[in-house]
């Protein structure tokens, strides 16, 4: 399993849990011929049913709605009869592992930055 450093702890990009909540909505329309575009918003998270000391903060709580990640973006879809190609671009709107009060990151979005 690949890991990345995140703050003082380890962040595993492939985490599993007992409870998963996924929400998605999109507005999709045809541009011309086989070309479509859409704007979408995704939200969700994964929790554990029981406490696990190797995954602090992973147990579901009554405040689980405050722990949802939210993101959104745009995509182009090329809908051929034999193949569908999709090109997505998305950004995070809400990051649940940040401290409370700093989880909404819309103010940090800088489209002019190369980072």
N, C-alpha and C positions, 0 to 999 in steps of 0.2 A: 504494500500500500504506500503510495507516494505521500509525502508530507511536506508542508510548507510551514515556516515559522510565522506565527502571528502573535505579536506581543510577547509575553513570557511563556505562553503555552504552545502546544502543538495543535494545528488545525488540520483535520483529515478531510480531504475533499470528497471522500466516499464514506459517508456516515449512514448507519442504519438505525432504525428505531422500531418501536411497537405501534406508534400512532402517527399517521401522516395526514396532513390537511393541505389540499391543493385547490386553489381557486384561479380561474382564468377567464378573461373576457377579451374579445377582440372585435374590431370593426374592420370588415374586409370588403373591398370593392374591386371591380374590374377596371383596368386602365385601358387596355386595347388588346384584342385577340387573346392569346394565352397568358398575358401579363396581368397580375393582380397585385395589389398592395394592401397592407393592413397595419393598424395600430393596435397594440395589445398591452394589457396589464396582467401580471401574474402575482400571486401571493401564496404563502404557505410556509410550512416548517415540518420538522420531524421531532417527535418526543419519545421518551421512554416511559413505560408504565411504572417501573420501579427504579429506585435510586441506583446509580452505578458510579462508584468512586472514580472510575477512569474517565467518566464523561460528566464532569460537574455542570450543573444547570440543565441537564438533559431531561430530568423528570418533569412530566406535565404537571402544571399547576392550575389553579383557578384563574390565573392571569394569562392564560395561554394566548389570548388575542393580542396581548401586548408584546408577544414574542414572534409575531408574524414578520417574515421578510416580504418586501414588496418591491417590484421592479416593473419596468415597462420598456417598450421600444417599437420599432417599425420593422416590417419585412416586405420584400418583394418575392412574389411567387410566380414561377413560370410553369403553367399547367398544360403540359403536352399530353396527348392521349396515351403515350407509352411511358412517360417519365414526368415526375414533379420535382422541380428544383426550387429551393427556398433559401434566400439570403436574409439573415437576421442581423439586427443591431439593437442592443439593449443596454440599459443602465439601471443601477439600483436606486430606489427611492427611499427605502427604509431597511436598515441593517440591524437585525435583532441582537447581535452580540455586542454592540456598542453600549456604553452606559446610558441609563435612562435619561431622557432630556436631549440626547445627542443622536438618537437613532434615525430620525428623518434627515437624510443627507442631500436633499434637493438644493439647499443653499451652497453645497460644495461642488456642484456640477459646473465645470468650466470647459465648454466645447472648444476653446482656443488652446487648451493645454495639450502637450504631447504625451502626458503621463496617463 
